[in-house]
Amino acid sequence: MSTLPRTRRFLIISPIVAALIGGTVFILGAGTPSASDDAAVVASSICEAHELRARAAEDPHFKIEIPDEFDQQFPSRDACLSHEAAGDEEAPGPMQPIEFSHRHHAGSFQIDCQYCHSNTDVSPSAGVPSVEVCMGCHSQFSPAYDELQGIQTLREHWEQKKPIEWAQIHRVPEHVQFRHNRHFRAGVACQTCHGPVEELDKLYMTKDTKWWPWGLPTQKLEMGWCVQCHRQEGASQDCNTCHY
């Protein structure tokens, strides 16, 4: 047991304890920003301004600065988010030349499929919208939408009179005669084959398995998948219906 007087022991230990406490405070405070570091985050685009506002709404201590040129309503936050999601390389489906979001157009704005894929009710092929159809709407939009890369690409195609080379997703073999008009008139919804497009930013071949009576699975656009649908709907199952 130590024979040092209590007062002397206190005088020796106190500087050590103080040093340890000071070191702890220094370590804990190392990552805490000082008042000088608490500067406002400045938006560099309209889309970024939307996100900064959303973050500031959740955190009242988060300081933001929106320059006048980016303090605009359009493009909307939904347009910015859907555009980004449609161009997500990690999401299922092929990358398209334009970041077109079906969820934004067919979902949020409820644009009818036939407005873009016209004549589907009378033509065997659904086709794809022309640049003129796209520009029919977007030529009336604010120039601020040019912030989105997809809109810039669309305008470039329009100015160069060049069609958009979309990557095809749904395709049947050449020896299969699939007629959109017959299925449309029969009341088959687009989503039956194309999936819930109004919910998808980036299109891909959604999975769908149909089971034959004897328990065999068949996947979307396979022959068995089509035949099973014809069987369930009472449509013709004759070979010449699709192969002629």
DAVENBEL-V761277 format. One line per field, one symbol per residue. phi: phi as a letter, one per 30 degrees, with the letter a starting at -180 (. if undefined). A space follows every 50 residues. Layout:
phi=???
This chain:
phi=.dcdeedddddddeddddddddddddddddcdddddddcddcdcaddddd ddddddddbdddcbbceedcdbdcddddddddddddcdddddjddcdbdc cdddddcdchddeddccdiddbcdcdibdddddddecddcddeddddddd dddddddddchcddcdddccbceddccccdddddddiddedeccidedcc dcdadddacccdecicdbceidedddddddddciddcdeddcca
